[in-house]
């Protein structure tokens, strides 16, 4: 049940975003606001969607991309730093950036 407590904690931290739901996937959960996925919970870690504008913030903090297995890496999702996760106000700001990140729409 550790997974559920982490999921519940993250959802509580993101309460200011309105309705955010977690849907089981990737052996973890996808985080959605409306129809749009913007985050992934996997093995006790939170990953947010990034793009060319936001990814450098994660890399500068030494964070890694989401790797659901040794053969697959999703470079559009990066781990959220623990200090960001623990501060609901800062986390909401990073979540808003993840919601507006569109790696497949470069230059827009």
BANURO-207853 format. One record per residue: z, y, x of N, C-alpha, C, CB in turn; residue number from 1; chain; residue in three letters. Coordinates in steps of 0.05 Angstrom, whole numbers, plus 32768, in hexadecimal, padded with zeros to 4 digits. Each point is the difference from the previous one (the first is absolute). Glycine has a CB too. Layout:
# BANURO-207853
  n.Z  n.Y  n.X ca.Z ca.Y ca.X  c.Z  c.Y  c.X cb.Z cb.Y cb.X   n chain res
    Z    Y    X    Z    Y    X    Z    Y    X    Z    Y    X NUM     A ALA
...
END
This chain:
# BANURO-207853
  n.Z  n.Y  n.X ca.Z ca.Y ca.X  c.Z  c.Y  c.X cb.Z cb.Y cb.X   n chain res
 8000 7FE8 8010 8000 8018 7FF0 8000 8019 8011 8018 7FE7 7FDD   1     A UNK
 7FE9 8017 803D 7FFF 8017 8012 7FE7 8011 7FFA 8019 7FE6 8023   2     A UNK
 7FD0 800C 7FD9 7FE7 800E 7FFA 8003 8013 7FE8 7FE7 7FDA 8014   3     A UNK
 8026 801B 7FD6 8003 8010 7FE8 8012 8018 8005 7FF9 7FD7 7FE5   4     A UNK
 801C 8026 802B 8012 8017 8005 7FF2 8015 8010 8027 7FE1 7FFF   5     A UNK
 7FC8 8017 8014 7FF1 8014 800F 7FEB 800E 7FEE 8006 7FE5 802A   6     A UNK
 7FED 800B 7FC6 7FEC 800B 7FED 800E 8014 7FED 7FE5 7FD6 8002   7     A UNK
 8032 8023 7FF4 800F 8012 7FEE 8009 8019 800E 8010 7FD8 7FE6   8     A UNK
 7FF9 8025 8033 8008 8017 8010 7FE8 8014 8004 8022 7FE3 8018   9     A UNK
 7FC7 8012 7FEF 7FE8 8011 8004 7FF8 800E 7FE6 7FF0 7FE1 8025  10     A UNK
 8010 8010 7FC5 7FF9 800C 7FE6 8014 8016 7FF9 7FEC 7FD5 7FF1  11     A UNK
 802E 8027 8015 8014 8015 7FFB 7FFA 8019 8011 8022 7FDD 7FF4  12     A UNK
 7FD7 801E 8025 7FFA 8016 8013 7FE8 8010 7FF7 8014 7FE5 8025  13     A UNK
 7FDA 800E 7FCD 7FE7 800D 7FF7 8001 800A 7FE3 7FE8 7FE2 801F  14     A UNK
 8030 801E 7FD5 8003 8008 7FE4 7FF4 801B 7FF9 802A 7FE4 8000  15     A UNK
 7FD7 802F 8013 7FF5 801B 7FFA 7FE2 8000 7FFC 8026 8013 801A  16     A UNK
 7FCC 7FD7 7FED 7FE3 7FFF 7FFD 7FF8 7FFA 7FE3 7FFC 7FF2 8030  17     A UNK
 8017 8007 7FC0 7FFA 7FF8 7FE5 7FFF 7FE2 7FFF 7FE6 802A 7FF7  18     A UNK
 8008 7FCB 7FF9 7FFE 7FE3 7FFD 7FF2 7FF3 8017 8000 8006 7FCE  19     A UNK
 800F 7FED 8043 7FF5 7FF0 8016 8008 7FE3 7FF9 8003 8026 8023  20     A UNK
 7FEA 7FC8 7FDF 8006 7FE4 7FFA 7FF8 7FEF 8018 7FFA 8007 7FCF  21     A UNK
 8014 7FE3 8034 7FFA 7FEC 8015 7FF4 7FE8 7FF3 8026 8011 801D  22     A UNK
 7FC3 7FE6 7FEE 7FF2 7FE9 7FF7 7FFE 7FEB 8016 7FE6 801C 7FDF  23     A UNK
 8021 7FCB 801B 8000 7FEB 8015 7FE4 7FFD 800B 8026 7FE9 7FE9  24     A UNK
 7FD8 8017 8032 7FE7 7FFB 800E 8005 7FFE 801E 7FE6 8019 7FDD  25     A UNK
 8008 7FDC 8032 8002 7FFD 801D 8019 7FF2 8009 7FE6 802A 8004  26     A UNK
 8027 7FC6 7FEB 801A 7FF4 8007 8016 8014 7FFF 7FE8 7FDF 801C  27     A UNK
 8012 8039 7FD9 8013 8016 7FFD 7FFA 800E 7FE6 8005 8006 8032  28     A UNK
 7FFA 8015 7FCF 7FFA 800F 7FE8 7FEE 8018 8007 802C 7FF2 7FEB  29     A UNK
 7FC1 8014 8003 7FF1 8019 8002 800E 8015 7FF0 7FD5 7FE7 8006  30     A UNK
 802C 8032 8004 800C 8016 7FF1 7FEA 8010 7FF3 8027 8002 8020  31     A UNK
 7FDC 8003 7FC6 7FEC 800E 7FF0 800C 8017 7FF2 7FE7 7FD5 7FFA  32     A UNK
 8009 8041 8004 8006 8015 7FED 7FE6 8002 7FF0 8022 801A 801F  33     A UNK
 7FE1 7FE0 7FC7 7FE8 7FFD 7FF0 7FF0 7FE8 800A 7FFE 8032 7FF7  34     A UNK
 7FE7 7FD0 8009 7FF0 7FE9 8009 7FFD 7FFE 801F 7FE8 8004 7FD4  35     A UNK
 8023 8010 803A 7FFB 8003 801C 8016 7FF4 8012 7FE6 8029 7FF5  36     A UNK
 8012 7FC5 801D 8013 7FF6 8014 8002 8014 8017 7FF4 7FCF 7FF4  37     A UNK
 8025 8036 8014 8004 8012 8016 8013 7FF5 8015 7FF7 8026 7FE1  38     A UNK
 8016 7FC3 8019 8013 7FF5 8013 8002 7FE2 7FFD 8019 802A 7FFF  39     A UNK
 7FF3 7FCA 8016 8004 7FE3 8000 801C 7FFB 800A 7FCE 7FF7 8008  40     A UNK
 8040 7FF7 7FEA 801A 7FF6 800A 7FFB 7FE3 800A 801B 801D 7FDF  41     A UNK
 7FEC 7FDE 803A 7FFC 7FE6 800B 8015 7FFA 8015 7FCE 8004 7FF8  42     A UNK
 8040 7FE6 8004 8015 7FF6 8013 8013 8016 8008 7FDF 7FE0 8011  43     A UNK
 802B 802E 7FDA 8015 8014 8005 7FF6 801A 800C 801F 7FDB 8004  44     A UNK
 7FC8 802A 7FFB 7FF4 8018 800C 7FEE 800E 7FEB 8001 7FEC 802E  45     A UNK
 7FFD 802E 7FD4 7FF0 8010 7FEE 7FE9 800C 8010 8028 800B 7FE3  46     A UNK
 7FC0 7FF2 8011 7FE7 800B 800C 7FF3 8012 7FEC 7FFA 7FD7 801D  47     A UNK
 7FFD 8041 7FED 7FF1 8012 7FEF 7FE3 8002 8009 802A 801A 7FF8  48     A UNK
 7FC5 7FEC 7FF4 7FE4 8004 8006 7FFC 8019 8011 7FF3 7FE9 7FD4  49     A UNK
 7FFB 8015 803F 7FFB 8017 8012 7FE2 8006 8001 8029 7FF4 801B  50     A UNK
 7FD1 8022 7FF0 7FE4 8007 8007 8000 800F 801A 7FF3 8002 7FCF  51     A UNK
 7FF6 8009 8039 7FFE 800D 801A 8013 8018 8002 7FD0 7FF2 8002  52     A UNK
 8037 801A 7FE8 8011 8017 7FFF 801E 7FF8 8004 7FDF 8018 7FE2  53     A UNK
 8029 7FD2 8011 801D 7FF9 8000 8007 7FEB 8015 8000 800B 7FD0  54     A UNK
 7FED 7FE4 8038 8006 7FEA 8013 800D 8009 801A 7FDA 7FE9 7FEC  55     A UNK
 801E 802E 8020 800C 8009 8019 801F 8003 7FFE 7FD5 8016 800B  56     A UNK
 8035 7FF2 7FDD 801D 8003 7FFD 800E 7FE5 8003 7FF8 8026 7FE1  57     A UNK
 7FFC 7FC5 8016 800C 7FE6 8003 7FFE 7FF6 801D 7FF4 7FF6 7FD0  58     A UNK
 7FF5 800E 803C 7FFC 7FF7 801B 8012 800F 8013 7FD0 7FF5 7FF5  59     A UNK
 8034 8025 8007 8011 8010 8011 801D 7FF6 7FFE 7FE2 8027 7FF9  60     A UNK
 8026 7FCD 7FF1 801B 7FF5 7FFC 8002 7FE3 800A 8006 801F 7FD9  61     A UNK
 7FE4 7FD6 8032 8000 7FE5 800B 7FFE 7FEA 7FEB 801B 8012 8024  62     A UNK
 7FDB 7FF6 7FC4 7FFE 7FEC 7FEA 7FE6 7FF1 8002 801B 801E 7FE3  63     A UNK
 7FE5 7FCA 8012 7FEA 7FED 8002 7FF2 7FFD 7FE5 8017 7FE8 8025  64     A UNK
 7FCF 8010 7FDC 7FF2 7FFA 7FE7 800A 7FE6 7FF3 7FD8 8018 8012  65     A UNK
 8022 7FE6 7FD4 8008 7FE8 7FF1 7FF0 7FE8 800A 800B 801C 7FD8  66     A UNK
 8004 7FCF 802F 7FF4 7FE7 8009 800C 7FE9 7FF0 7FF8 8013 802F  67     A UNK
 7FFB 7FE5 7FBB 800B 7FEB 7FEF 8000 7FE5 800D 7FF0 801A 7FD9  68     A UNK
 7FFF 7FE2 803B 7FFF 7FE7 800F 7FF4 8006 801B 7FFC 7FE3 7FD6  69     A UNK
 8007 800A 803E 7FF6 8006 801B 7FE2 8006 8002 8024 7FE3 800F  70     A UNK
 7FCC 8015 7FDD 7FE3 8004 8002 7FF6 8018 7FF0 7FFC 7FD0 8005  71     A UNK
 8016 803E 7FED 7FF8 8016 7FEF 8011 8018 8004 7FEF 7FE0 7FDE  72     A UNK
 8005 8037 8026 800E 801A 8002 7FF2 8014 7FEE 800F 7FF6 8030  73     A UNK
 8001 8017 7FBF 7FF5 8015 7FEE 8007 801B 800C 8004 7FE2 7FD7  74     A UNK
 7FEA 802A 8038 8006 8018 800E 8001 8019 7FEE 7FE9 7FEC 8027  75     A UNK
 8012 8011 7FBF 8004 8016 7FEE 801C 8002 7FF5 7FD0 7FFC 7FF4  76     A UNK
 8041 7FF0 8013 801C 8000 7FF7 8012 7FFE 8019 7FF4 7FEB 7FD4  77     A UNK
 801F 8028 802F 8012 8001 8016 801D 7FFF 7FF7 7FDE 801A 801B  78     A UNK
 8033 7FDA 7FF6 801C 7FFE 7FF9 800D 801B 7FFF 8002 7FD3 8016  79     A UNK
 800F 8031 7FD6 800F 8019 7FFD 8019 7FFF 8012 7FEF 8006 7FD0  80     A UNK
 8016 800E 8040 8018 8000 8011 801A 7FFE 7FF0 7FE7 801C 8022  81     A UNK
 802D 7FD7 7FE9 8019 7FFB 7FF2 800E 801A 7FF8 8005 7FD6 801A  82     A UNK
 7FFA 803E 7FF7 800E 8019 7FF9 7FF2 800E 7FE9 800F 8005 802F  83     A UNK
 7FD7 7FF8 7FCE 7FF1 800B 7FE9 8007 7FF0 7FE7 7FDA 800E 801E  84     A UNK
 8027 7FD8 7FE4 8008 7FEF 7FE9 801B 8007 7FF6 7FE4 7FDB 8013  85     A UNK
 802F 802C 7FFE 801B 8006 7FF8 8004 801B 7FF4 800E 7FE1 8024  86     A UNK
 7FDF 8031 7FDE 8002 801B 7FF5 7FEC 8003 7FE9 800F 8013 802D  87     A UNK
 7FFC 7FEB 7FBA 7FEE 8000 7FE8 7FED 8018 7FFF 8024 7FE7 7FE8  88     A UNK
 7FE5 8030 8020 7FF0 8018 7FFF 7FE8 7FFF 8013 8028 801A 7FF3  89     A UNK
 7FDE 7FDD 8026 7FEA 7FFD 8014 7FEE 7FE9 7FF8 801E 8013 8024  90     A UNK
 7FEE 7FD7 7FD2 7FF0 7FEA 7FF8 7FEC 8008 7FEA 8026 7FE1 800C  91     A UNK
 7FE4 802F 7FE1 7FEE 8009 7FEA 7FE8 8010 800B 8028 8001 7FE1  92     A UNK
 7FDE 800F 8034 7FEA 8010 800C 7FEC 7FED 800E 8020 8026 8007  93     A UNK
 7FE9 7FC6 8007 7FEE 7FED 800D 7FF1 7FF0 7FEA 801F 7FFD 8028  94     A UNK
 7FEE 7FFD 7FC2 7FF3 7FF1 7FEB 7FEA 8010 7FF3 802B 7FE7 7FF7  95     A UNK
 7FDA 8033 8005 7FEB 8012 7FF5 7FE8 8000 8013 8023 801D 7FEA  96     A UNK
 7FE2 7FE4 8030 7FEA 7FFF 8014 7FF1 7FE5 7FFE 801A 801F 801E  97     A UNK
 7FF5 7FCB 7FDD 7FF3 7FE6 7FFD 7FEF 7FFF 7FE7 8026 7FEB 8019  98     A UNK
 7FE4 8022 7FD2 7FF1 8000 7FE7 7FE6 8010 8003 802B 7FFC 7FE7  99     A UNK
 7FD4 8018 802A 7FE8 8010 8004 7FEE 7FF6 8016 801A 8027 7FEF 100     A UNK
 7FF0 7FC4 8020 7FF0 7FF5 8016 7FEA 7FEE 7FF6 8029 8002 801E 101     A UNK
 7FBF 8003 7FEB 7FE9 7FF0 7FF8 7FF0 7FF8 8018 7FFF 8017 7FD3 102     A UNK
 8008 7FD4 803B 7FF2 7FF9 8019 7FE3 7FFA 7FFB 802A 7FEE 8011 103     A UNK
 7FCE 800A 7FD7 7FE4 7FFA 7FFA 7FF0 8018 7FF9 800F 7FD3 7FF1 104     A UNK
 7FFE 8044 800E 7FF1 8019 7FF9 8002 8014 8016 800A 7FF8 7FCF 105     A UNK
 7FEF 8001 8049 8002 8011 8017 7FEF 801A 7FFC 8008 7FD8 801D 106     A UNK
 8004 803E 7FEC 7FF2 8019 7FFF 8003 800E 7FE5 7FE1 7FEE 8020 107     A UNK
 802D 8007 7FCD 8004 800D 7FE6 801C 800B 7FFD 7FDE 7FE2 7FEC 108     A UNK
END
